[in-house]
Amino acid sequence: MLSLLVISCLCLSGGLGGAPGEPNLREAFPLGVYWPWERTGPLAERNGLDKWDFVARELNQLRADGVTDLWVVNLGVPELPRLGEELAARGMRLVAALAELDYKPEWRRRNWEYLGKHAQAAIASVGDTPAVLAWGLCDEPRTAYLEEIETFRQKMARWDPGRPSVVVTMWHDTPAAAEKTNLPALCTDLYPFFSKGNPNGPNPAPRSRQWYFANCQRTAQLAAEKDIPAWVMPQAYAEVWGPWRYDERGDLVALPKAFLHWRPPTVGEIRWQIWSALAAGMQGFYFFVYLPSPREAATAKPYQGPIFPEEIRLQEETPLHFPGALIAPNRRRTPQYEAMVETYRALRPLIPLLKPTRPAPLPEEVKAEGARLGLLSGPKGTRYLLVVNEDTEHEREIRVTLPPEVQQVRNLRTGEVLTSGPARTVRLELRPGEGTVLGLKGQ
């Protein structure tokens, strides 16, 4: 068991959030990744490592790079205590979405005897470790059974009063999660970037970005109305339907007759997903997905069905130059991973300022061509303008026009005080998809 000293150093502050008396997830502000546990052992074997040696090396790298949180799915109760110890030793936290507690299988619905037995075993196995931030009750529960998820949440709150429970919902179920549950955080998964010509999602990229931002805005507003934080699972993966293989670098190669469903996001799109979500009012991130598939699917049968039009079926080998996840099967870090952790590092000093904020209406006179804007209001009249380069492929100079009452503007990433002049315009140089936070001081 962890020492009382370690526990006292790592515990999160409590307070209100979600249902009365539950721990306050507003204090969390996770900078995280989504980890499918079932891939861990096979990837360790692929790399010639013991499973827990593989885990330790990955956690060391993640912690060194500023990743604070994991959302681990399909983890079994027997391995939970060891993972909790590994995370606590590094000051990291876990949403434990346990295989035994996943509410999605039909036979588990309302099976409180089964769920209670395994929940209490999990709770007992971790004691009072601060590494478990929350229990994950279900991935993508549908609206039809969200009221049952609320019952499950209430039972978990009785079994483990010190820790809250959360779920991640698809965008079209997120409003129902706000309405039908008292979850202490709203978390939505949003994967905006689809293959060219794919009718199954917003296309092309400008529409993808608009869809992502609009759903972040909606989730953040719903959360603000309940005084809980909003989290997002952004896209850091690609998905091939049909046969594919890895190349010598560990990148995906889609094979003839396959369909590319979700395409790889670019480096600029990784940055953009973080900064634009912040502009919408989101306060936590778990990028999907951290670990790649440990096995290829070179012999998979080509998809046959109505989902994809035949004209986008691939006719030749198509390298994606991306392993389908943030790291490759040989543990190589991708440029997308580096963009994520670089942005997390830039964001961390700003978190104390952003935690108490709520999304606010953007004044009509605030404009910036080629930028995504968002206004956040904080205590004592503080206001923060988020400015995000909407061009995810090129660096741009962004000119921001401010309201007449703003007397001083400070770029909170650099500390620089910006001069607006009589035109009330300030200039910013932002890399592809990059953003910043401007502190606005009025009369």
N, C-alpha and C positions, 0 to 999 in steps of 0.2 A: 504493500500500500504506500501511497505517497505520504511524505512527511507533512505535518501541519504547516511547516514553514513554506514548503512549495505551494501547498494549497492556498495559503493566505496571500502569497505573492501573485498567484495567477487568477484568483477568483474575479468574476465580473461583478460590477455593482448591481444591486437589485433595485426594485421599484415597481411602478405600474407599467403595464404593457399587455395587450391582449386582454384576457379575462382578469378581473381584479385579483391581486395577490400573486400573479405569476411573475417570474423574473423578467426584467426589462431588456428586450432584444434591441431597443434603440441604442444601447451602449455597445452593441457588437460591431457593426459596420464591417462585415467580413470581406476580405480580399482573398477570394478562394478559387478552388478548382473542384470539379466533379470527378470522383475516382470510382470506377466500376471495380469492386473488389475481386470479382471472379476472374479478372484479367491478370491479377497480381502474380499468382503462382506460375501460370504458363509463361509470363514474360520473364520472371526470375529464372526459370529453367532455360528459356531461350538465351539468356545472358550468362548462363553458367554460374548462377548465384543461388545461395540459400534464400528462401522466400523472405525471411525477416531481415537478412542482410540487404536484399534488394529494397525492402521498405525503408530501412534506415538510411540507405544512400539517397533514395528519392526524397525523404523528409528533410535530410540535411541540406540538399540542394534547394528545395522549395523554401525552407526557412531562411537560408542565406540570401535568397532572391526576394524576400519580403512577402511571400505568400503566407497568410496567417490562418487560413481555414480550409478544411476539406468537407465536401459533402460525399460521404462514402455510402454507396448503395450495394446491396447484396452481401454485406458483411454478416457472418454468423456470430451468434452470441458467444461461442467458445473463444473466438479470436478477439472479441471486443476489448477485454481487459488489457491484453498485450498492446493493442494499437493505442488504447487510451494512455498507457504508460509512456509509449514512444512519443506521443504528441505532447503530453504534459511536460516531459523532459525538455521539450523544445519550445514551450510556451505557445503551442498551437492548439486549435480547437476543431471540434468535429460535430457535424450533423450526422448522427448515426441512423442510417436508413437500413435497418436490420432485415436480413432475409426472412427471419421468423415472424416479423411484425408487418411485413408489406400487406396492406389491406386490399390490394387489387384482386387477388384470386377470389373467385366467386364463393368457394367453400369457406373462406375465412370471414365473409361478411356476417356481422352480428354474432360471430362465434367468440363471445367474450370469455368463455372458459379457456379456450385455447390461447387467445391473445393475452389474457391476463397471466396465464402460467408463464409464457415466454417473456412477456414484458417484465414481470417481477424478477425472473431469473437474470435478465439483462441489467436491471437496476441494481440488484444485489451484487452483480459481478464487478461493477465499476465503483461502488461505494460513493464517496463524495468527491471524486476527481473532478477538477474544473475543465478537463479536456473535452467532456461531452457538453457542448453548447446547447444542443436540442436533440430530440428524437425525431427522426423522419418517418412519418406514418405511411406515406404512399407517394409514389411517383405518378404524377398526372391523374389524380382522381377525377372522375367525371362529375358533372353537375348532379346527375341522378342520385349519387350516394354521398354528396358532401354533408348532408345532415347526419349521416352515420359517422363520417369523419369527425364531426363535432362531438358526437357521443364518445368516440374513441379518445379524442383530445381530453375530454372531461375525465374519463377514467384514468388516463395517464397522469393527469394532474393530481388525482387522488393517490395513485400508486407512487408517484415521484414528485412531490410538491416543489422540489427545488429546481426542476428543469422543465422548460416548455416543450411543446411538440409543434412541428411544422410540416407542411407538404409543399411540393412544387406543382403548379397547375399550368396547363396550356392556356394560351391567351384568351380563348373563348370561354374557358371555365373560371377565369380569375375573378370576374365580377360576382359570380355566384359564391366563390369562396369568401369574398368580403361580406356578402349578404347572409350566408347560411352558417358561418362559423365564427368563433372567437379566437381564431389563430393569432398568435402574437406577432406575426410578420406575414406579409403577402409576398410570395415568391412566384414569379412567372418565368417560364422558359420561352425565349424568343430567338428563333434561328432564321435570320432574314435573307440569307444569300443562296439563291437557287441557281441551277444550271441554266445556261442560255436557252431560251425557248421553252422552258419548263412551265406549264400552266398551273402547277400545283402550289405556287406561292407567288408573292409579289415580284415582279420583274419589269424592267431591268433594275440596276443598282439604285438609281434615285428613288424608285417606288419602294424598293426594299428598305432603304433608310427611313423613308417617311412612315412606313408601316411599323418599323421597330420603335421609332421615337413616339409615335402616337400611342402605342401600347404601353410603353414606359410611362408616358404621361398619365394614361388612364389608371394604371396600377398605382402610381405614386399618389394620385388624387384620392383614390379609394382608400389607400392606407392612411393618408393624412386625415381623412374624415373620421377614422377610427383611432387616431393617435398611435399608430403602429408604424414600423419601418417597412419600406418596400425593397425587395431584393429582386435581382434578375439573374437568370442563367443565359449568358450570351453564347453565340456560336463560335466554336473553335474546332470544328470538325467538318469532314466531307463524307458523303455517303454514296456508295455505288450499289445499284440494284443489278445483280447478275455477277458475272465472273470478274475477278480482279486479282492482282498479285502485287507483291512488293518488289521494287527494284533493288539494286545493290546498296543504295543509301537507306533503304527502309521507307521509301515513298511509294504511294499508291500508283499503280498503273491499271486503269480500267481496260478490260479486254473487249474484243469485238462482240457485238450483240448486247452489251451491257447498257444501262442507263445511268448517267450521272444525275443524282437527285439534288442533294445539297453540294454546292461547289466549295472549294477552300476559300475562306476569307483571306484577304490580303493583310499585310502588316498594317496599312493605314486603316483598314476596316476593323481590325482588333482595337486599335487606339480609339477609333470613332465610337465603337459600341460602348466603351467605358465612359468617355467624356459626354456623349449625347445622353446616356442614361442618367448621369449626374445632373445634366441640364434639365432633365425631366423631373428630378427629385428622388431618384433611386438612391438607396443607402447600403448597398451590399451586392457582391458579385460572386458567382460560382461558375467559372467558364466550363462549358461542356465541349470537349471532354479532355481529361488529362492523359490517361493511358490509351494507347492504340489497341486495335485487335491483335492478339498474339498469333493468330492463324490467318493464312491467306484463304481466298475463296476462288482459286483458279478454275476449279471444276464445277462451280455453281452453274445451275441451269439458267439460261437467259429468261428474264421476266416476260411472261405473256399475260396480257390483261389490258384493261381500259385506262389505267392511271396515266400512262405516258403516251403521247402521239408517236407513231412509228418514225416520223422524220427526225426525232432527236435520239434515236437508237444509234449507238456508236458503231462505226463500220471498221475501225482499226484501233490498234493499241493507242491509248491516250494517257500519257504521263500527267499526273496531277501536281508533281513537285511538292508534295505534302503528304504526310503519313496518315492523314485522317484524324489526327489528334495533336495535342500540344507537343508531345514528344514522340519520337520514332521508336520502333520495337527494339532498336539497339541502344536506347536511352539518349539518343542525340536530341538536343534542344532545337526546336524549330525557330525560324525568325518570328513566327506568330507568338511563340512562348516568350521570346525576348521582348517583343513589343508589349505583351501583357505585363510582365514583371517590371519593365521600365516605367510603364504608366502607373502601376501600383506604387512604385517608389515615389513617383512625383505626387501621388495623391495622399500618401500617408500623413505628411505634415499638415494637410488641409482638413483632415477628418475632424479634429476638435471643433473647427469652425462650422463644418457642414452638418454634424450630428443634430444640433437643435433646430435646423432650418426646416421650412415647409415650402412646397412649390407655391409661387405667387403669380398673378396675372402679369404678363409682359406689357408694359406701357406701349401704346401705339407708336409713339415717336422713337422708340428704341429699334434701330435697324442695323443690319450688317449684311451687305451683299456677299453671297457665297459662304455664309456661316449659319450654323444652327445656334439659336439663343435660348436661354432659360433663366428665369429669375427665381431666386430663393430668398425668403425672408427669415430672419432670425430674431433672437431676443433683443430688446432695447432698440428696435428700429433698424437693426443691421440688415443690409441688403447685399446680395452677391449675384453678379451677372456672370453666367457661364457662357463662354464663347467657344464654339467648336468649328474647326475648319471642315466644311462639308465636302471638300475635295479630298478624297481618300487616296489619290495617286500623286498629288503635287503639293509642294509648299506654296503657301499663299500669304500675301499681305492682306489682312482683314481690317477694314475701316468700320469702326463701330460708332454710330450716332447715339448720343446719350440724352436723357431727359434734361430740361433746362435747370431743374433744381439741383442737379449733381454738381458739386463744387470740387470734389477730389476723387480721383480714380487710382486705385493701387492694384497692380498685377500681383496677386497673392502667391503666385509661383516663383516670381523673381524678387518681390519686394519693391519693385520699381514704381515710383509715383508717375503716372502718365498725365501729360498736359493735353487738355482737350481744345483750348483756344475758343475763339468766338463761334466756330462752326459746331462746337460740342462733339467733335470727332476725335477718337484716339485710334492709333494704328498698332496692329499686332502682327508679328511674323509667326505663323504656325505651320508646322510640318503636316504631311498628309494625315487627315483624321485627328489631329491633335487638338486639345483644348486648353483653356485656362480659366481661372476664376478671378473676376474683377471685384474688388471691394468698392462699393459706392458710398460716398459720404455727401449728404445733402446739406442744405442751409441750416 
